[in-house]
Every structure is written in structure tokens, then in C-alpha cells.
Amino acid sequence: MANKTHRHKQAVIFDVMYGFIPVTEWEEKIINSPFFQRLRWIKQLGFANYVFPGAEHNRFAHVIGVMHSMDQMIRSLGIGVSDDELFNPKSRSEAALLHKSLRIAALLHDLGTFPFSHSVEHAYMRHGNVRAERKASGGKTKVAKELSNNHEHLGAFIIKNTRYEGGITAILEDYGLDELMISKIIKGESPYLIANQLMHSDLDADRMDYLLRDSHYTGMKYGQFDRHYIMANLVAFDAPGGQKAFGVRENAEHAVEDFLIARFSWYSQVIKNPASAKFDAMSTQVTKVLLEHDLMYQFHDLLSMVEEKDERFFWWNDMYFMQRLQDTRFKHLLRGDAKTEELVEMLMYRQAPKTIRHPAFSHRIISDSPEEKEKLVKQMNTKLREIEAVIAKNGTGREWILVDHPEKDVTFTKSKKYLNRKAGGSMSAKAAIAESESVKVVDKEGHPSLLVDRQNTLMKHLSGFVNFVPSVYASKAAMELLRKKGVI
């Protein structure tokens, strides 16, 4: 069991990746809350277990691991406090509150995770911002409740609007912790630059955990890196405006490159695995249709459940989604929508659609150039219109296609060109380096530089490329028709 070096109450959790992880009194209460326990029933990798049978791990274990990684990073950077101060519920120094808040932000950063994680979330986001009218508490005035339909905003809403027994807000306030500060750290909007970077950067606590955890449970070697060496070589440095930022020492720059390459390989071979990505795309499409027919909770419904302590929210998880699929199929809730009915059946019974092979849909490494990507997207869309026209003219209703075109580029790290575009020339060179989400390398004199700027690094060259990975799937009937017509 972990050695206790203080006199305050603590609990201990045994994690498969890190062994014993000590948690504070208030963290234990958060973990035992129904909002947090919901994460037990949401798989970390969505439908990836349809291809990787071992990928049954959940968001619950992941976020505890992120909290542990965050704590280790804080201590390595020398910005934390002693265990005696950290575990003391009455400690209120600025350093103690920051240390506590960073741990809690890491613990709660996925609190608003959707069923089957990102695939269902993408459908909610595409469904659009939903404007809901509700009565203000104690009055007749109607007010608008509008948030972006994503997990970060939902999680922040839970953190700030559950001021009741068992609620996250109530637990935080009981221990003098600022829910607004924690919410801002999660969204990357904290007044502390280093806090934002620890939560959102190319080398953050989230990635430190999920790469190794996903590698362990999928059995894939992609995603492995020298975590201990990187942790031991983290270093804080002074940034403009009296801020602190962080990077790695020069002797760890190649270990960090290995980390970045591992993440690229992990995303390409696990998240965008040709076999498992099909099911994520299918679940996104099915969710979109269910939302349009009001057969799933709308985003404003979820916000109301959170505010009103409606227990249905605690069971908005993977099982809820699968139950909606069963109801749709067995109760014929979408009678007449042949495409969605078939997708539902295929998702339930692990029946994969066919992949259309065509040069217009080829996966390729391209330069980080908006012009080159725009050209490829144009070629892809031209072919899609041709396919859709053939199906519309000759189809029987059983032919359909499903387009999976990632909205975000798959990169090793952000290129210097991208970083310059983002900065827009409005910052000094020193500020641009410090505030960048890209990895910083700090020399022996304490001077930082961007990893992508260093002459002896692979990232100086690899950062100029992205992985263009569009995929188009089709029903069996569609494939037969398209081949018959010579379209593919």
C-alpha cells in the first residue's frame, strides 16, 4: 500500500497502470458521487472492442489515471505542495489551491463524456446548438439555456450547477474549492498559463495516461513511450506577464519525439483502425437520426436533468445507447427509414459495412497546406456526388453510403506554419513560444524554444505533414450496384 506521509484522511485506489494512487478526502467523495460513477459504464474507446476484444476499459479508470499523471507532472515541475498541505482540507495557500484544482480538473475533465464517447458526441455536435426554454427558478420568466453540445461544456455545466446533496458543486464548495476555476482549467481558460498547458497541450496529463492505457488494453504496441524519463525531465520556466510555462530539458527532446510519434501511430492504428472506425461512423449516423426524431435525450434535456438531479442522467451511458438501438429495432420506431434500420441492426450484431476503395478516398500523408487539402476534398466530393447520383437513379432503397471524413487533421504536432497562423503576429516571439500548445525544449540556461524549431529534431520536418484519412462505407446492395455501373 502507498506510504502515508501526512496525518490527514486519504483513500487509496489500486490502478492496473500505476499501482496504488492516493486520493484526498474530497476526491473520494467526488469519485463516489453518481455523476462520477456514471463513467464506469462508458468505454474509453467506444466500439473499438468490436475489433480489440480487450478494449473494455472505461472512462472511470482513465480519469483517475489522468489525475495521477497530473500530480506527477506538478511535482516534477516543482509547482506543487507537500502531501501534508495537499491532503489538508483547510489549506488555502495559492500553491495548495492550484495543486488541488489541477488534480480535480484532471479527475473531472471527462465528467460530461457521452455514451460511446466521441462517436455519439459528434452527432450531438452536428445536431447543433439546441435552444431550450425553461422557467427560471421561482418565477414565470423564460430564459434561454444554450451551450455547445460537447462533453467539455456538459462537464463544466455539471461542475457549476449541482449545488445539492451528492452534487459536484456542493462537494467542491464544502471544501472551499472554486468550481469556476476548475471549470476554466478544464476548458483551457485558466488565468494560470501552466495550468492550461498541463490540461491542454501536446504533452498533457490526458495524453500521458490514455496512450499507455489504450495500448495496454488493446494489446497494440502503438502508444508506448518512456513515461518515467519524460516525467523526470519536465521543467518550468518564466513566461511573459509573470506567468510560468513548462517544457522538457534538452536531453529528453527525443523521448518526447517518440511520444509524439507514438500518439500519431496510436491514432492511425487504434482510433482510425480500418475495421473499428466503421462502427464509430455508424453510431454517429444512427445517433444523428435518433436525435432528429427525438428518440434520444436532447442536449437541453441533459442540462435539465443535471440541474434537477434527475437520476436518468446517471444512466445516460453505453447501456442507454444500446437500449435505444434495441427499442428502435424491436419496436420499429423508424419504420420506413431503411438505411437507419439496417445500420441499427448492423451495430447491434457487429456487421460491418463495405469500404469503397477508390483513389479519391485514399489515405495519404499530405503537407500542412490548406490548398492541398482543399484540392483533395474537392476530388472526394466530386466522386461522392457521382456515387450518390447513381444510387438515386438506379437504387431500390436498400443502397446507401456513409462518409467518414475527420474534421480534425491527424498530425504529429502542430507545424510552425500553423503556430504562426494562430499567433497572427500579435505576440512577441517569447510570448508565442511560451503560450504555444506545442512542446517546448528548455536549455541549460533556462531558455525555451519550440521542438519544431530545433535543427536536430524529426519534428522540425514531420510537423509539416498531416494524415488525410477519409473513408466511405456502403451497404452490400450499394457496392453491387456501384460495381455493376462501373463507378468503383
N, C-alpha and C positions, 0 to 999 in steps of 0.2 A: 504494500500500500504506500501511496505517496507520503513522504515525510511532512509532518506539520511543523512549520517554523513560527507559529504565532498562536495566540490564545483565543482567537475568535472562532465562531462556529463556521464549519465548512462541510460540504459533502464531497464525495469522490465518485467519479464515473470512470469505468474502465472502457477504453476505446480500442478497437482492433488495430488501429494505425499507430497510436501513441502511448498506449498503456493507460495508467491512472492519470486522470485530469481532475484537479481540484476545482470546485466551484464555490462561489460565495453563497451566503445565506439568501440574498435576493435573487441571485441567478438560479438557485434551486427552486425558488417559488415560481419564477418565470417558466422554467422547464416543466414544472408540474402543472402549469395552467392549461386549460383546454385549448387555448389558442395555439400554444406551442406543441401540445401533444398531437394536434391535427397533422403535424409534419411527419409523424410516424407512418402515415398512410398515403404518403406521396413519394413515389420512387424518384430517385435522383436523376435517372436518365430516361424517364418516360417509357417509351415502348422498346428501348434498346434490349430489354430482357427477352424479346421475341427472337433475338439473334445471339445475344450473350446471356445464357441462362443464369450465370452468376450475378448479373447486374440487378439484384433485388434490394440493393442498399437504398436508404431513404434520405430525405432532406433533414430529418431529425438528427441523424448521426453526423451528417455533413456540417451543419451549422455549429454543432458542439466542437467539431474539429477546427472550424474556422476561428472560433473563439480562442481555442488553444494556440493556433498558429499566430493569431493577433497578439496574444500575450507574449509569446516567444519573441516576436518581432519588436514589440515595445521594449522588452528587457534588453534585447541585443542592441537596440538603438540608444539605450541609456535614458529613456524619457519616462520610465515607469517609477513606481514607488515600491517600498518594501512590502512583503506579504502582510506584516503587522498592520500597515496602513491600508493596504488594498482590501483586506478582509474585514476591516473595522467599519461597521455601518455608520459610525459617527464621523469618520474622517472627511474633511471638507476642503482640503487644500486644492489649489488649481490642478496640480500634478495628479493628485489622487482622483479627482473627479474626471479628469481626462482619461486616465488609465481605466477607471471603471466604465466610463461611457464608451470607450473603444471596444472593450470586451463585450459589452451589452449590444452595441451596434453590430458586431460580428455575429453574436448569437441570434439577433433578430433580423438580420438583413434579408432572409428568405421567408419571413413570417407570412407574407402575403402570397406565397407560391400557389399557383393554380394547379388543379388536377393534371397529372401527367406533365407537369412543369411547362416548358416553353411552347410546346406544340399547341396546347389549349389556350395559353396566354396570347399567342399570335392571333388566334381567331378573335378573341375579345378585343384586341387592339385594332384589328381590321374592321371589326364591327362598329368601331368609332366611339367617340365620347358620347355617353348617354346622359342627357339632361333630365333629371328626375325632380319632380315637385314633391315636397314634403312639408308637413306643418311644423313650424318652429315650436319648440318645446313650450307648452303652456299657453299658446296663442293660436290665432287663426291665420297669421301671416304665412304665406307660402314663400319658401326660399329655394333657390336652385342649389343642387348638390352635384357638382361636376368635377370629375378627376379623370386623368388619363387612365385607360383601362389596363394598367400593368401592375406587376407584383410589387414594385417598389412603392408606388403610390398607395396601393392597398395596405401594404405593411406599415407604411407611415401613418395611414389613417387609423389602423388598429392601435398603434403606439400612442396616438394622441387622443383617442376617443373612446377609451374603455375604462372610464372612471367609475368602476363598480367592483364588487367583490369578485376576485378571480381575474379581473381585467389587468392588462399590461400597464395601462396608465396608472391605475391605483397602486400596483406593486412598486412602480418606479417612484411615485410621489411619497409612498410610505418610507422610502429610504433616502429621500432628499435628492433624487436623481432627476435631471432635466430631460423630459421626454422630447422637447423640441430640439435640444442639442443632439440627442441620439438619432432622431429622425433626420436631421441635417447631415450627420456623418454618413448615414446610410445612403442618402441621395447625393453625396459628394458636395454638399453646400455648407460645410462647417467653416467657421472663421479660422480654424486651425488647418493650415495647408498640409501639414504632415498627416493629420487625421484623414483628410480626403484621399491622400495618396496611399495610405495603408489600406483603405477600403476600396479605392478605385484607381488602379494603375496596372501597368504591365507586370508588376511584381507585387501583387497584393495578397492579403491573407486568404481571400477566397480561392484564388488560383493555387496558392500553396497547398491547400487541402484537396481540392477536387481532382487535380491531376493525379496525385498518388492514390487517392481513394478509388477513383474510377478505374485506374489501371489495375488495382488490387482485385476489385470485384468483377471486372470484365475478363480478367486473365490476360489482357493485352499488355505488352511491354511498353507500348506508346504511353507517354505521360510521365515516365520515371525520370528523376533528376536528383542531384546531390543536395537535398534539402538542408542537411546539417551544415554543409560547407557554406552555402549561401546565407543561412541564418547567422552563422558566426562572423560573416563579413559584411553585414549591414552597417551603415554608418550614417549618422545625421549630420547635416551641415547648415550653416546660416544662409537664409534666403532674404531677399529684399523685404522691407517692411517689418523687420524684426521677427520674421517667421522662421520656422525650421522646415527643412525638406529632408528626404533621405535618398540614398543610393547605395552602391556597393563599392568596396575597395577594389583597387586595380587588379589585385591578384585573383579576384572572383569574377572578372568580366566574362571569361569563357565558360565558367559554370553557369552564369546567367544566360549566356547564349544557348547553352544546352537546354536550359529551362524553357526558353522561348521556342526552340525547335521542337522540344517535346510537346509543348502546347499545340503547335501547328500540326504535328503528326497526330496528336490525340483528337483534335477537332476533325481532321480529314478522315481518320480511320475509325473513330468511335461515333462522334456526333453525326457526321455525314457519311457514315458507313453505307455503301450502296444498298445493302439489304435492309437495315433498320430504319434508315431515313424515310423509306416509303411509308412506314406505318405512322411516323410522326406527321408526314404530309397529309395522310388520310384523316388522322384525328383532327388536324387543323380544319380541313374542309368540312368534316361532319359537324364539328362544333359551330362553325360559321352558320350552317343551315339550321341547326337546332336553336341557335340564338335568334335567327331571323323569324323562326316560327314560335318563339317564346317557349321553347321546350327545355330550356336550361335557365338557371338563375341569371338575370341580367346584372350588370355591374352595380347598378344603383340598388338592386335587391341585396347584394352582398354588403354594401355600405350600411344599409338599414339594419341588417341582421347584426352587424358588428356593434352598432350604436345601442341596439335594443337587447343585446345579449340573447339573441335567438340561437338556440342550440343547433339549428340546421346548419349554421355556418361551420361548426366544429366537424361536421361530416361532409363538408364540401371537399372531397378528396378523390383519389383514383377510383375508389369503390362507387362514389356518386356518379362519376362519368360512365363507368361500365354499366351501372344500373340504368342510366339514361339510354345507353345503347340497347340494352335488353328490352326496356319499355318501348322504344321506338320500333324494334323488330317484332316483338310478340304482340303488341297492341296495334300494330300497323299505323303508327302516328304520322307517317309520311307517305301514305298510300298515294301512288301516282308519281312519286319522285324516284324513278328507277335508279338513277345514279347514286343517290344518297342511301337508298335501301341496300344496294349492293355493297357500298363502302362500309356500312354498318355491319353487315354480315361478314365481310372480309376482315374487319378489325376484330370482331368477336372471336373468329376462328383462325386467326393468323394466316389468312390467304393473301398473298402479296400480289399487287398488280404487275403488269409487264412494264419494262423500261424501254422507251423508244430510243433506239440508237441512231443518231444522225449527227453529222459534223456540226450542225447548228447548235446542238445541245452538248457538245463535247466539254469535258472538264479540262481546264488548262491553266497554267501559270501565266499571268499577264503582268505587264508593267503597271505601276500605280498611276495610271493615266485615265482621267475621266473620258477622254476622247476614244481610247482603245476600248474601254468597257462599253461605252455608248454604241460603238460600231458593232460589237458582239451582241449586245441586247437587241439592236435593230435587226440583225440577221436572225436571231432567235424568234423574235416576234413575227417576222415575215413568214417563217416556216410554220409557226403556230397558227397564223391566220389561214394558211393553205390547208393545214390539217383540219381545222375547225370547219372550213368551207366544205371539204369533202364529207365530213361526218354529217353536217347539216343537210347536204344534198342527198346523200346516199344511205344515211343511217336509219336504223329501225327503232331507236330509242334505247338500245342496250349499249350503244357506243359512247364512251366518254374518255376524256383525258384529264390529267391532274398535273398542274405545273408547280414545281418546287424551285423557286429562284430566291436564294437567301438575300435578304435585304442588306445585311452587313457583309463586307468583304472579309474573307479569311486571310489573315496576314500573319507574318512572323512578328512584326512590331510595326508601329506607325513610321512611315518614311519621313525623312527630313522635309520633303516637299509638302507632305500633309501637315506636319507640325508648323511649317511656315505659313501655310494657308490658314490654319486655325488661329495662330497668333495674330495674323493680319497686319504685322508690322507695328502693332500698337504697344509692344513691350520692349524693354531693354533686353539685350542678349542674355544677361544674367538672370533676369526675371523669367524669360521664356524657357530657359533651361530648368530653373527651379520649379516652375509651375507645370511643366510638361508631365503627362502621364507616362511618358517613355522612361526607360531605365536610365538612371544617372550613374556615372562612374566617378568616384572621388579619389583624387591623387593624394600623395603623402603630405602635401601642403594644405590639403582640405579644399582644393579647387574642384568643382564638379564640371563634367562635360557629358553630353549625351552619348550613349553607347553607339547610336547610329552615326555619330560624327567621328568616331575613333578609327584611325587608319588600319589598325591591325585586327579588326573585327569582321566577322562574316556579316553581321547585321548591317554594316555600312552598305553592303551590296544587296543582301536579301530583303532588306526593308523596302526596297524599291519595287517589290513584286507582291501580287495578291493571287489567291486561288479562286478562279472563276468556276463555280460548281453548280450550274443549272441542271435540273433533272425534269424529265417529262414522263409521266406514267400513264398507262392506258388499260382499259378493260380488255379482256380477251377478244370480245367482239370487235372492238375498235382496232386492235392490232391486225386482225384478219382482214378487215375492210381496207385499212391503210396499205397493207401489203398487196392486196388484190388490185388496188388502184395505182400501185407503183409510187406512192408518196414517200414511203420509207424503204 
